Amino acid sequence: MTKVSPEFGDVVPAVWSVSADVSFKSDQFPKYKLGPDNHILEEIKEDIKGPPLKEVVVQETNQLTEQHKRLSVRDLASKFDKNLAAAAKLSDEAKLREVASLDGHVLLKKLRDALEYLRGRLAGQNKEDVEKAISMVEALAVKLTQKEGELIQEKFEVKKLVNFLKQASEDAKKLVNQEKSFACAEVESARAVVQRIGEALEEQERNQSSGKQQELEGLIEEVQEARRIKLKHQPIKVMEMEHELRELRLQIREKCMVSVKLRNELEMSRMAKDNSNQLYELSGSQSLGSILRVHSCSNEAAELAKSSVQWYRLSSQSSRREPILGANKCVYAPEPIDVGRVLQVDIVSNGQKICLTTDGPIDKAVNLAGYVETLLRKPNNDFNVVISQMNGRNYSSQSVHLFHVGKTRIKLSRGWITKARDSYSKSMQLCGFRGGGNSAAKSLFWQARKGQSFVLVFDSENDRNGALILARKYASDCNVLLAGPDDDALL
């Protein structure tokens, strides 16, 4: 920097030293105007500008974002609980580290004692090495002490954080409980309002006139009577509906037969492994017109005469077992209603229960379908039968009777003497004989009405099964389901 003297005009250099800690208001040369005698007339003041507009906008945006991201009371409580769990975990880790540090002090102490012992016994170069090792151990002890100090400080901070989070969690839970109590109060208030409205509606219903109720009941009875009369005058539509329902049941039965067959094959394959321990087994052709028998196949098996036997049929739509009433002998002859179903028998002896199952569903008879078509072409169908039982008692006479199956009724007679005659009705029952015996496949149980029943023996299995199918078909045409005891649900 130079100074010009107006008197001498010489240039005299002058240098001033500046302190290093001087702070200037600006990093530029000051701006001012000079007047006479080098006096400063006016110093130009610089505009002190605030922060840029862009930074202000960013700051305000961040504040609005934080306000928008405020958590609810329940979320805060959940967050405090998570932080509290994390702090507790840190505290546990600090405890483990403290234990490890204590173990390290013990190990260093033992190591230093061992090295001191070696230094007293060694000399020369080995002694110097031992002294170096001792100095290294002491350095490690100093470092470990420093780490312990840091661990104590960290433990204090963690404990402080845990206490803070506990307090915050308790405060948040109090707020949650308070909001919950408010919500419960509002719910109870709304519930009371709904209850009052319901009571008002019930009171309004009770205040309705009895005349309107009687009028409504009368209209309902008239509608039901009109429907009944319409059904009476249109029996064809009713029969068509019954036929459609029967066809749907047959389709369902056919679709379920496959699944039942597969299930039974799996069951039989499982049971085949235990055949060596099987006490009883089923014999006989598993088809319509045959007889299924239970007989023992082991010397350890109890006598069948002293055992309890019960036959079951599996529903075609599920694996539910349905007991066959009266089938409690070791012999059972399947009837047309058993076709497509799996049969089971339970033998109970000496407190032990054994279950036997057929290999698959009962098959149809070979020539039965053609035989039934022939019977349907005839106007009248008579079958030769012998009465085996009457009203539950054995019938001594072996004379031949005629069993007439008509389109509206069934008749049993011998010559001009009529034993029984009755139209198809809900009280009539007709099914295969379930009492066993060698002629079970040819026998038929018929209950004409309550208190009058017969067991009839036909000439052949086809006659017995054909009579059953024919009678059920004619009964269905008369809107009657003809079956054995508790068999209505299977039709």
C-alpha positions as CSV (number, residue, x, y, z in Angstrom):
1,M,0.0,0.0,0.0
2,T,1.5,3.5,-0.9
3,K,0.7,7.0,0.4
4,V,1.0,10.1,-1.8
5,S,2.1,13.3,-0.2
6,P,0.7,16.4,-1.8
7,E,3.6,18.6,-0.5
8,F,6.6,16.7,-1.7
9,G,5.2,14.5,-4.4
10,D,7.5,11.7,-3.4
11,V,6.3,8.3,-3.0
12,V,7.0,6.9,0.5
13,P,6.3,3.3,1.0
14,A,4.5,2.5,4.2
15,V,3.4,-1.0,5.3
16,W,1.1,-1.8,8.2
17,S,0.8,-5.2,9.7
18,V,-2.7,-6.7,10.1
19,S,-3.7,-9.0,13.0
20,A,-4.6,-12.5,11.9
21,D,-7.7,-12.6,14.1
22,V,-9.3,-9.5,12.5
23,S,-12.7,-10.2,11.0
24,F,-13.9,-8.0,8.2
25,K,-17.6,-7.1,7.7
26,S,-17.3,-7.8,4.0
27,D,-14.8,-9.5,1.8
28,Q,-14.8,-6.6,-0.7
29,F,-13.2,-3.2,-0.6
30,P,-15.6,-0.6,1.0
31,K,-17.4,1.7,-1.2
32,Y,-17.5,5.5,-0.3
33,K,-17.1,9.0,-1.8
34,L,-14.2,11.4,-1.0
35,G,-14.7,15.1,-0.5
36,P,-12.2,18.0,0.0
37,D,-9.1,17.2,2.2
38,N,-9.8,13.5,1.6
39,H,-12.8,13.4,4.0
40,I,-15.3,10.7,3.5
41,L,-18.5,12.3,2.5
42,E,-20.9,9.3,2.3
43,E,-20.4,5.6,2.9
44,I,-22.6,3.4,0.7
45,K,-24.4,1.0,2.9
46,E,-24.8,-2.5,1.6
47,D,-28.2,-4.0,1.7
48,I,-28.2,-6.8,4.2
49,K,-30.2,-9.4,2.4
50,G,-32.0,-12.2,4.2
51,P,-31.9,-15.9,3.2
52,P,-32.8,-16.8,-0.4
53,L,-36.5,-17.4,-1.2
54,K,-35.7,-20.9,-2.3
55,E,-34.3,-21.9,1.1
56,V,-37.4,-20.4,2.8
57,V,-39.7,-22.4,0.5
58,V,-37.8,-25.6,1.2
59,Q,-37.9,-25.1,4.9
60,E,-41.6,-24.4,5.0
61,T,-42.2,-27.4,2.8
62,N,-40.3,-29.7,5.2
63,Q,-42.3,-28.3,8.2
64,L,-45.6,-29.0,6.4
65,T,-44.4,-32.5,5.5
66,E,-43.6,-33.2,9.1
67,Q,-46.9,-31.9,10.3
68,H,-48.7,-34.1,7.7
69,K,-46.8,-37.1,8.8
70,R,-48.0,-36.9,12.4
71,L,-48.9,-40.2,13.9
72,S,-52.1,-41.1,15.7
73,V,-52.1,-41.8,19.4
74,R,-52.3,-45.6,18.9
75,D,-49.4,-45.5,16.4
76,L,-47.3,-43.5,18.8
77,A,-48.0,-46.0,21.6
78,S,-47.0,-48.8,19.2
79,K,-43.8,-46.9,18.2
80,F,-42.9,-46.3,21.8
81,D,-43.4,-49.9,22.7
82,K,-41.1,-50.9,19.8
83,N,-38.5,-48.4,20.9
84,L,-38.8,-49.6,24.5
85,A,-38.2,-53.2,23.4
86,A,-35.2,-52.0,21.4
87,A,-33.8,-50.1,24.4
88,A,-34.3,-53.2,26.6
89,K,-32.4,-55.2,24.0
90,L,-29.6,-52.7,24.1
91,S,-29.5,-52.8,27.9
92,D,-29.3,-56.6,27.8
93,E,-26.4,-56.4,25.3
94,A,-24.7,-53.9,27.6
95,K,-25.0,-56.3,30.5
96,L,-23.5,-59.1,28.4
97,R,-20.6,-56.9,27.3
98,E,-20.0,-55.9,31.0
99,V,-19.8,-59.6,31.9
100,A,-17.4,-60.2,29.0
101,S,-15.3,-57.2,30.1
102,L,-15.1,-58.6,33.6
103,D,-14.0,-61.9,32.2
104,G,-11.4,-60.1,30.1
105,H,-9.9,-58.4,33.2
106,V,-9.6,-61.8,34.9
107,L,-7.9,-63.4,31.9
108,L,-5.4,-60.5,31.6
109,K,-4.6,-60.7,35.3
110,K,-3.9,-64.4,35.0
111,L,-1.8,-63.8,31.9
112,R,0.2,-61.1,33.6
113,D,0.8,-63.3,36.6
114,A,2.0,-66.1,34.4
115,L,4.3,-63.8,32.5
116,E,5.8,-62.4,35.8
117,Y,6.4,-65.9,36.9
118,L,8.2,-66.6,33.6
119,R,10.3,-63.4,33.8
120,G,11.6,-64.5,37.2
121,R,12.8,-67.8,35.8
122,L,14.1,-66.7,32.4
123,A,17.1,-64.6,31.4
124,G,18.7,-63.0,28.4
125,Q,16.7,-62.5,25.2
126,N,13.8,-64.6,26.5
127,K,13.4,-62.3,29.5
128,E,13.3,-59.2,27.3
129,D,10.5,-60.9,25.2
130,V,8.6,-61.6,28.4
131,E,8.9,-58.0,29.5
132,K,7.6,-56.9,26.1
133,A,4.7,-59.2,26.5
134,I,4.0,-57.9,30.0
135,S,4.0,-54.3,28.6
136,M,1.6,-55.4,25.9
137,V,-0.8,-57.0,28.5
138,E,-0.7,-53.8,30.6
139,A,-1.5,-51.8,27.5
140,L,-4.4,-54.1,26.8
141,A,-5.6,-53.7,30.4
142,V,-5.5,-49.9,30.0
143,K,-7.6,-50.2,26.8
144,L,-10.0,-52.5,28.4
145,T,-10.4,-50.0,31.3
146,Q,-11.1,-47.2,28.7
147,K,-13.7,-49.5,27.1
148,E,-15.3,-50.1,30.4
149,G,-15.6,-46.4,31.0
150,E,-17.3,-46.0,27.6
151,L,-19.5,-48.9,28.4
152,I,-20.6,-47.3,31.7
153,Q,-21.4,-44.1,29.9
154,E,-23.3,-46.0,27.2
155,K,-25.2,-47.9,29.8
156,F,-26.2,-44.7,31.5
157,E,-27.5,-43.3,28.3
158,V,-29.4,-46.5,27.5
159,K,-30.9,-46.5,31.0
160,K,-31.9,-42.9,30.5
161,L,-33.5,-43.7,27.1
162,V,-35.4,-46.6,28.6
163,N,-36.8,-44.5,31.4
164,F,-37.8,-41.8,28.9
165,L,-39.5,-44.4,26.6
166,K,-41.3,-46.0,29.5
167,Q,-42.7,-42.7,30.5
168,A,-43.7,-41.9,26.9
169,S,-45.3,-45.3,26.5
170,E,-47.3,-44.9,29.7
171,D,-48.5,-41.5,28.5
172,A,-49.5,-42.9,25.1
173,K,-51.4,-45.8,26.7
174,K,-53.2,-43.4,29.0
175,L,-54.3,-41.4,25.9
176,V,-55.4,-44.6,24.2
177,N,-57.4,-45.7,27.1
178,Q,-59.0,-42.3,27.3
179,E,-59.9,-42.4,23.6
180,K,-61.2,-45.9,24.1
181,S,-63.4,-44.9,27.0
182,F,-64.8,-42.0,24.9
183,A,-65.5,-44.4,22.0
184,C,-67.2,-47.0,24.4
185,A,-69.4,-44.2,25.7
186,E,-70.5,-43.2,22.2
187,V,-71.2,-46.9,21.3
188,E,-73.3,-47.4,24.5
189,S,-75.2,-44.2,23.6
190,A,-75.8,-45.4,20.1
191,R,-76.9,-48.8,21.4
192,A,-79.3,-47.2,23.8
193,V,-80.8,-45.2,20.9
194,V,-81.2,-48.4,18.8
195,Q,-82.8,-50.2,21.7
196,R,-85.3,-47.4,22.2
197,I,-86.1,-47.5,18.5
198,G,-86.5,-51.3,18.6
199,E,-88.8,-51.1,21.6
200,A,-90.9,-48.4,19.8
201,L,-91.2,-50.7,16.8
202,E,-92.2,-53.6,18.9
203,E,-94.8,-51.5,20.7
204,Q,-96.1,-50.4,17.3
205,E,-96.4,-54.0,16.2
206,R,-98.2,-55.0,19.3
207,N,-100.6,-52.2,18.8
208,Q,-101.7,-53.5,15.5
209,S,-105.4,-54.5,15.4
210,S,-106.2,-58.2,15.8
211,G,-108.7,-57.8,12.9
212,K,-105.8,-57.3,10.4
213,Q,-103.9,-60.3,11.7
214,Q,-107.0,-62.5,11.4
215,E,-107.6,-61.2,7.9
216,L,-104.0,-62.0,7.0
217,E,-104.3,-65.5,8.4
218,G,-107.4,-66.0,6.4
219,L,-105.7,-65.0,3.2
220,I,-102.9,-67.4,3.9
221,E,-105.3,-70.3,4.4
222,E,-107.1,-69.4,1.2
223,V,-103.8,-69.4,-0.8
224,Q,-102.8,-72.7,0.7
225,E,-106.2,-74.2,-0.1
226,A,-106.0,-72.9,-3.7
227,R,-102.5,-74.4,-4.1
228,R,-103.7,-77.8,-2.8
229,I,-106.7,-77.7,-5.2
230,K,-104.4,-76.8,-8.1
231,L,-102.1,-79.7,-7.3
232,K,-105.0,-82.1,-7.2
233,H,-106.2,-81.0,-10.6
234,Q,-102.7,-81.1,-12.1
235,P,-101.2,-84.4,-10.9
236,I,-99.2,-84.8,-14.1
237,K,-97.1,-81.7,-13.3
238,V,-96.4,-83.1,-9.8
239,M,-95.4,-86.4,-11.2
240,E,-93.1,-84.7,-13.7
241,M,-91.4,-82.8,-10.8
242,E,-91.0,-86.1,-8.9
243,H,-89.4,-87.8,-12.0
244,E,-87.1,-84.8,-12.4
245,L,-86.1,-85.0,-8.7
246,R,-85.5,-88.8,-9.1
247,E,-83.3,-88.3,-12.2
248,L,-81.3,-85.7,-10.3
249,R,-80.8,-88.1,-7.4
250,L,-79.7,-90.8,-9.8
251,Q,-77.2,-88.5,-11.4
252,I,-75.8,-87.5,-8.0
253,R,-75.6,-91.1,-7.1
254,E,-73.7,-92.0,-10.2
255,K,-71.2,-89.2,-9.7
256,C,-70.6,-90.2,-6.1
257,M,-70.2,-93.8,-7.0
258,V,-66.8,-93.1,-8.5
259,S,-65.5,-91.3,-5.4
260,V,-67.0,-94.0,-3.1
261,K,-65.4,-96.7,-5.2
262,L,-62.0,-95.0,-5.0
263,R,-62.4,-94.5,-1.3
264,N,-63.3,-98.1,-0.8
265,E,-60.4,-99.3,-2.9
266,L,-58.0,-97.3,-0.7
267,E,-59.7,-98.7,2.4
268,M,-59.4,-102.3,1.1
269,S,-55.8,-101.8,0.2
270,R,-55.1,-100.6,3.7
271,M,-57.1,-103.5,5.2
272,A,-55.3,-106.0,3.0
273,K,-52.1,-105.5,5.1
274,D,-53.9,-106.6,8.2
275,N,-55.7,-109.6,6.8
276,S,-53.4,-111.9,8.8
277,N,-55.0,-110.5,12.0
278,Q,-58.6,-110.4,10.7
279,L,-61.0,-112.4,12.7
280,Y,-64.0,-112.3,10.4
281,E,-64.5,-111.8,6.6
282,L,-67.4,-111.3,4.1
283,S,-68.2,-113.9,1.5
284,G,-70.6,-114.0,-1.4
285,S,-71.0,-112.1,-4.6
286,Q,-71.4,-108.4,-4.0
287,S,-74.3,-108.0,-6.4
288,L,-78.1,-107.9,-6.4
289,G,-79.6,-111.3,-6.1
290,S,-76.8,-112.8,-3.9
291,I,-76.3,-113.3,-0.2
292,L,-73.6,-111.8,1.9
293,R,-72.4,-113.8,4.8
294,V,-70.1,-113.1,7.7
295,H,-68.0,-116.0,8.9
296,S,-64.9,-116.4,11.1
297,C,-61.5,-116.9,9.6
298,S,-59.5,-117.4,12.8
299,N,-59.6,-119.7,15.7
300,E,-59.4,-116.7,18.1
301,A,-62.7,-115.3,16.8
302,A,-65.7,-115.6,19.0
303,E,-68.8,-117.5,17.9
304,L,-71.1,-115.4,15.8
305,A,-74.1,-116.7,17.6
306,K,-72.8,-115.0,20.8
307,S,-71.9,-111.8,19.0
308,S,-73.9,-108.7,18.1
309,V,-74.3,-108.0,14.4
310,Q,-75.6,-104.9,12.6
311,W,-75.6,-104.0,8.9
312,Y,-75.2,-100.5,7.5
313,R,-75.3,-98.9,4.1
314,L,-73.2,-95.9,3.2
315,S,-75.0,-92.9,1.7
316,S,-74.1,-92.3,-2.0
317,Q,-73.6,-88.6,-1.3
318,S,-71.3,-88.9,1.8
319,S,-69.6,-91.4,4.0
320,R,-72.4,-91.2,6.6
321,R,-73.5,-94.7,7.7
322,E,-77.2,-95.5,7.9
323,P,-78.3,-98.5,9.9
324,I,-80.5,-101.1,8.1
325,L,-83.3,-101.7,10.6
326,G,-83.8,-105.5,11.2
327,A,-80.6,-106.5,9.5
328,N,-78.9,-107.9,12.7
329,K,-78.0,-111.4,11.4
330,C,-74.8,-112.7,9.9
331,V,-76.6,-113.1,6.6
332,Y,-77.9,-110.2,4.5
333,A,-79.4,-110.2,1.0
334,P,-79.0,-106.8,-0.9
335,E,-82.2,-105.4,-2.5
336,P,-82.6,-102.9,-5.4
337,I,-82.3,-99.9,-3.0
338,D,-78.7,-101.1,-2.1
339,V,-77.5,-101.0,-5.7
340,G,-74.7,-98.4,-6.0
341,R,-74.1,-98.3,-2.3
342,V,-71.4,-99.7,-0.1
343,L,-72.4,-102.0,2.7
344,Q,-70.8,-102.4,6.1
345,V,-71.3,-104.8,9.0
346,D,-70.2,-104.3,12.7
347,I,-69.5,-107.4,14.8
348,V,-69.3,-106.8,18.6
349,S,-68.0,-109.6,20.7
350,N,-66.2,-109.6,24.1
351,G,-66.2,-105.8,24.1
352,Q,-64.3,-105.7,20.8
353,K,-65.8,-104.1,17.7
354,I,-64.9,-105.2,14.2
355,C,-66.1,-103.5,11.0
356,L,-66.2,-105.3,7.6
357,T,-66.9,-103.4,4.3
358,T,-67.7,-104.6,0.8
359,D,-65.0,-104.2,-1.8
360,G,-67.2,-101.7,-3.7
361,P,-70.8,-100.7,-4.3
362,I,-73.4,-103.4,-4.9
363,D,-73.7,-104.2,-8.6
364,K,-76.9,-104.6,-10.6
365,A,-78.2,-108.1,-11.5
366,V,-77.4,-109.2,-15.0
367,N,-80.8,-109.8,-16.5
368,L,-82.9,-107.7,-14.1
369,A,-83.4,-104.7,-16.4
370,G,-84.8,-106.7,-19.3
371,Y,-87.1,-108.6,-16.9
372,V,-88.5,-105.4,-15.4
373,E,-89.2,-104.0,-18.9
374,T,-91.2,-107.2,-19.7
375,L,-93.2,-106.8,-16.5
376,L,-94.0,-103.2,-17.3
377,R,-95.6,-104.2,-20.6
378,K,-98.1,-106.5,-18.9
379,P,-101.4,-105.0,-17.5
380,N,-101.3,-107.3,-14.5
381,N,-98.4,-109.0,-12.8
382,D,-98.9,-112.0,-10.4
383,F,-96.0,-113.8,-8.6
384,N,-96.1,-117.2,-6.9
385,V,-95.1,-116.8,-3.3
386,V,-95.1,-118.8,-0.1
387,I,-95.9,-117.1,3.2
388,S,-93.0,-117.6,5.6
389,Q,-94.1,-115.3,8.4
390,M,-97.3,-113.5,9.2
391,N,-97.4,-110.6,11.7
392,G,-94.0,-111.6,13.0
393,R,-94.8,-115.3,13.6
394,N,-93.8,-118.3,11.5
395,Y,-96.5,-119.5,9.1
396,S,-96.9,-123.2,9.1
397,S,-98.7,-123.7,5.8
398,Q,-96.5,-124.0,2.7
399,S,-99.3,-123.5,0.2
400,V,-98.7,-121.2,-2.8
401,H,-100.3,-117.8,-2.9
402,L,-100.5,-115.1,-5.6
403,F,-98.8,-111.8,-4.9
404,H,-100.5,-109.3,-7.2
405,V,-98.7,-105.9,-7.9
406,G,-101.1,-103.5,-9.5
407,K,-100.9,-99.9,-10.6
408,T,-103.0,-98.7,-7.6
409,R,-102.8,-101.5,-5.0
410,I,-101.1,-104.7,-3.9
411,K,-103.1,-107.9,-3.2
412,L,-102.2,-111.3,-1.6
413,S,-104.6,-114.1,-2.2
414,R,-105.1,-117.9,-2.5
415,G,-107.8,-118.8,-5.0
416,W,-110.8,-116.8,-4.1
417,I,-109.6,-116.1,-0.5
418,T,-107.9,-112.7,-0.1
419,K,-105.3,-112.5,2.7
420,A,-104.5,-108.8,2.3
421,R,-105.4,-106.0,-0.1
422,D,-104.5,-102.4,0.3
423,S,-103.8,-99.3,-1.9
424,Y,-100.5,-97.6,-1.9
425,S,-100.2,-95.3,1.1
426,K,-97.6,-93.8,3.5
427,S,-98.2,-96.5,6.0
428,M,-97.3,-99.3,3.5
429,Q,-93.8,-100.7,3.6
430,L,-92.1,-103.0,1.1
431,C,-88.4,-104.1,1.2
432,G,-86.2,-107.2,1.1
433,F,-86.3,-109.5,4.1
434,R,-83.6,-108.7,6.6
435,G,-83.9,-111.6,8.9
436,G,-81.3,-113.8,7.3
437,G,-81.6,-117.4,6.2
438,N,-80.7,-119.3,3.0
439,S,-83.8,-117.9,1.2
440,A,-83.1,-114.3,2.1
441,A,-82.3,-113.3,-1.5
442,K,-85.8,-114.6,-2.5
443,S,-87.7,-113.2,0.5
444,L,-89.7,-110.0,0.7
445,F,-91.2,-108.1,3.7
446,W,-94.5,-106.4,3.1
447,Q,-96.5,-104.4,5.6
448,A,-99.9,-103.7,4.1
449,R,-101.0,-101.5,7.0
450,K,-100.0,-101.1,10.6
451,G,-100.5,-104.3,12.5
452,Q,-100.5,-106.5,9.3
453,S,-97.2,-107.8,7.8
454,F,-96.0,-110.7,5.8
455,V,-92.7,-112.3,4.8
456,L,-93.1,-113.8,1.3
457,V,-90.7,-116.2,-0.4
458,F,-90.6,-116.0,-4.2
459,D,-89.6,-118.6,-6.8
460,S,-86.4,-116.8,-7.8
461,E,-84.3,-113.8,-7.0
462,N,-85.4,-112.0,-10.2
463,D,-89.1,-112.4,-9.2
464,R,-88.4,-110.8,-5.8
465,N,-86.4,-107.9,-7.1
466,G,-88.7,-107.3,-10.1
467,A,-91.7,-107.2,-7.7
468,L,-89.9,-104.6,-5.5
469,I,-89.0,-102.4,-8.5
470,L,-92.4,-102.7,-10.1
471,A,-94.3,-101.9,-6.8
472,R,-92.1,-98.9,-6.1
473,K,-92.6,-97.5,-9.6
474,Y,-96.4,-97.8,-9.4
475,A,-96.3,-96.3,-5.9
476,S,-94.3,-93.4,-7.2
477,D,-96.9,-92.8,-9.9
478,C,-99.4,-92.4,-7.0
479,N,-97.1,-89.9,-5.2
480,V,-96.1,-92.5,-2.6
481,L,-92.5,-93.4,-1.6
482,L,-92.6,-97.2,-1.0
483,A,-89.6,-98.5,1.0
484,G,-88.6,-100.3,4.2
485,P,-88.4,-98.8,7.7
486,D,-86.4,-95.6,7.7
487,D,-85.6,-96.0,4.0
488,D,-87.6,-93.0,2.7
489,A,-84.6,-90.7,2.8
490,L,-82.7,-92.9,0.4
491,L,-85.3,-92.8,-2.5
